[in-house]
Amino acid sequence: MNLTPEAQQAALDAVMAGRHSVRAFLPTTVPRELLAEILSMARRAPSGTNLQPWRVHVLSGAARQRLVEAVCAAYDADEPGHRAEYNYYPAEFFEPYLARRRKIGWGLYGLLGIVKGDAPKMRAQMRRNYEFFGAPVGLIFSIDRRMGQGGWLDYGMFLQGVMLAARARGLDTCPQVAWLDYHRIIAEVLGFGPQEQLVCGMSLGYADAAAVENSLATERAALDEFVAFHD
């Protein structure tokens, strides 16, 4: 079916505007054929000299549960020495990024009734990351550690493609940096090769519309805060 440019624009805009991080999912199974379709579309992401640096581990059923149990056991035991291989965030936050981070954090906690200083509830909510927020599908993304910065830039576009392709098919996602601290456990459970490095995780499934945390709305900066038009 051929769509007019206006219809194409409206469809794409709706998908992009509808994508947001979901933190509570229904247990509804996602068919493997649908997952393959999503990843097949995402692989069209641009990549310098067509390197295509992405590698994806798709986890469901018993495989998903094995990883969840292994990481949750380490988290519950508060094992020392677990830390990320690379810095996703700056070593020290500064404005305006600090204010943005705090706003979304307390926005989420406010919806969940978690007050400042309630460490047990904060920790329990953090643990939800390692359960893929209840999503039936967990995605673990990795890259060859010998890749340069360009490969990581390409990877970001691939991840966006996964999320948009999922949203276009009625599914939701949550990209997750939290998994990085447990990269050694993930590498062992999934059998990473010697040059394979964890990039991030992602929850994928059907959103639980009744979950209050999924009503969290994030703001985006106005164009004049980050765009300079040069005529």
C-alpha positions in Angstrom: 0.0 0.0 0.0 1.4 3.4 -1.1 0.9 6.1 1.4 1.0 9.8 0.6 3.9 11.8 2.1 1.4 13.4 4.5 0.2 10.0 5.6 3.7 8.7 6.0 4.6 11.8 8.1 1.6 11.3 10.3 2.3 7.6 10.9 6.0 8.2 11.7 5.2 11.2 14.0 2.6 9.1 15.9 5.1 6.3 16.5 7.9 8.6 17.6 5.6 10.6 19.9 4.1 7.4 21.3 7.4 5.8 22.3 8.2 6.1 26.0 9.9 4.0 28.6 7.5 1.4 30.1 8.3 0.0 33.5 5.4 -2.5 33.9 4.4 -5.1 31.4 1.7 -7.7 30.9 2.9 -11.4 30.8 1.4 -11.7 27.3 3.7 -13.8 25.0 5.4 -12.0 22.1 5.7 -14.4 19.1 9.2 -15.1 17.9 8.1 -14.1 14.3 7.1 -10.7 15.6 10.4 -10.3 17.4 12.3 -11.3 14.2 10.2 -8.7 12.2 11.1 -5.9 14.6 14.8 -6.7 14.6 14.7 -7.1 10.8 13.4 -3.6 10.4 15.9 -2.2 13.0 18.8 -3.6 11.1 18.1 -0.9 8.4 19.7 1.6 10.8 22.5 3.6 9.1 26.0 2.3 9.8 29.4 3.8 8.7 30.7 1.7 5.8 28.0 -0.8 6.7 29.8 -2.3 9.7 26.5 -3.1 11.5 28.2 -3.5 14.9 25.2 -4.7 16.8 24.7 -8.1 18.3 21.4 -9.0 20.1 20.6 -11.8 22.6 16.8 -12.3 22.7 15.7 -13.8 26.0 12.3 -15.4 26.8 11.0 -18.3 28.8 13.6 -20.3 30.7 16.6 -18.4 29.3 15.2 -15.1 30.4 14.5 -16.6 33.9 18.0 -17.9 34.2 19.5 -14.5 33.7 17.0 -12.8 35.9 17.7 -15.2 38.8 21.5 -14.9 38.4 21.5 -11.1 38.5 18.9 -10.7 41.1 20.8 -13.1 43.4 23.9 -10.9 43.1 21.8 -7.8 43.6 20.1 -9.2 46.7 23.4 -10.3 48.2 24.8 -6.9 47.6 27.9 -8.5 46.2 30.8 -6.0 46.1 32.8 -5.4 42.9 30.0 -5.2 40.4 30.4 -2.1 38.2 30.0 -1.1 34.6 32.8 -1.4 32.1 32.2 2.0 30.7 30.7 5.3 31.9 27.2 5.8 30.5 26.7 8.9 32.7 29.2 11.7 33.4 31.4 11.2 36.4 29.7 14.2 38.0 26.4 15.6 37.0 26.0 19.3 36.2 23.2 21.5 35.0 20.9 21.3 33.2 21.4 17.5 33.2 21.3 17.2 37.0 17.9 18.9 37.2 16.5 16.7 34.4 17.8 13.5 36.1 16.3 14.5 39.4 13.0 15.5 37.9 12.3 12.1 36.2 13.6 10.2 39.2 11.4 11.9 41.7 8.5 11.9 39.2 8.7 8.1 39.0 9.0 7.7 42.8 6.2 10.1 43.4 3.8 8.0 41.2 4.9 4.9 43.1 4.5 6.5 46.6 8.2 6.3 47.3 9.4 9.2 49.5 12.9 10.6 49.8 15.0 8.5 52.1 12.9 5.3 51.8 15.9 3.2 50.8 14.2 -0.2 50.9 11.5 0.8 48.5 14.0 2.6 46.2 16.1 -0.6 46.2 13.1 -2.7 45.5 12.2 -0.5 42.5 15.7 -0.7 41.2 15.5 -4.5 41.4 12.6 -4.4 38.9 15.2 -3.5 36.3 16.7 -7.0 36.7 13.3 -8.6 36.2 12.9 -6.7 32.9 10.0 -5.0 34.7 7.9 -8.1 34.1 8.3 -8.0 30.4 8.2 -11.5 28.7 11.1 -10.6 26.5 14.5 -9.3 27.5 17.0 -8.0 25.0 20.7 -7.8 25.8 22.8 -5.8 23.3 26.5 -6.2 22.8 29.3 -4.9 20.6 32.8 -6.0 19.7 34.9 -4.0 22.2 37.4 -3.2 19.5 34.9 -0.9 17.8 35.5 2.8 17.8 33.1 5.6 18.8 31.5 5.6 15.4 30.3 2.0 16.0 28.7 3.2 19.2 27.0 6.1 17.4 25.6 3.6 14.9 24.4 1.4 17.7 22.3 4.2 19.1 20.4 4.5 15.9 19.9 0.7 15.8 18.4 0.8 19.4 16.1 3.6 18.3 15.0 1.5 15.4 14.2 -1.5 17.7 12.1 0.7 19.9 10.2 2.4 17.1 9.6 -0.8 15.2 8.2 -2.3 18.4 5.9 0.7 19.0 4.6 0.6 15.4 3.5 -3.0 16.2 1.7 -2.2 19.4 4.5 -3.2 21.7 6.5 -1.1 24.2 10.1 -1.1 25.5 12.3 0.2 28.1 16.0 0.6 27.4 18.1 -0.2 30.5 21.5 0.9 31.5 21.1 -0.8 34.9 22.3 -4.1 33.5 25.8 -2.7 32.9 26.9 -3.3 36.5 26.4 -7.0 36.1 28.2 -7.4 32.8 30.4 -10.3 34.1 27.3 -12.3 35.1 25.6 -11.6 31.9 28.6 -12.6 29.9 28.9 -15.9 31.7 25.2 -16.8 31.5 24.9 -15.8 27.8 28.3 -17.1 26.7 29.8 -13.9 25.5 32.9 -14.2 23.3 36.2 -12.8 24.5 35.7 -9.5 22.6 32.0 -9.2 23.3 31.1 -6.2 25.4 27.7 -5.4 27.0 26.0 -2.2 25.6 22.7 -2.2 27.5 19.6 -4.2 28.1 16.0 -3.6 27.0 12.6 -4.8 28.2 10.0 -5.5 25.5 6.4 -6.5 25.6 2.9 -5.2 26.0 2.5 -2.4 28.5 0.3 -2.8 31.5 -2.0 0.1 31.1 -3.2 -0.1 34.7 0.3 0.3 36.2 0.7 3.8 37.6 4.4 4.0 36.7 3.5 3.9 33.0 1.7 7.2 33.3 5.1 9.0 33.8 5.4 11.7 31.2 8.8 13.2 30.5 9.5 16.6 29.1 11.7 17.5 26.2 13.8 20.7 26.1 12.6 23.5 23.8 14.4 23.8 20.5 16.0 27.1 21.5 17.8 25.2 24.3 19.8 23.0 21.9 19.4 24.2 18.3 21.3 27.0 16.6 20.0 27.9 13.2 22.7 29.4 10.9 21.4 31.3 7.9 
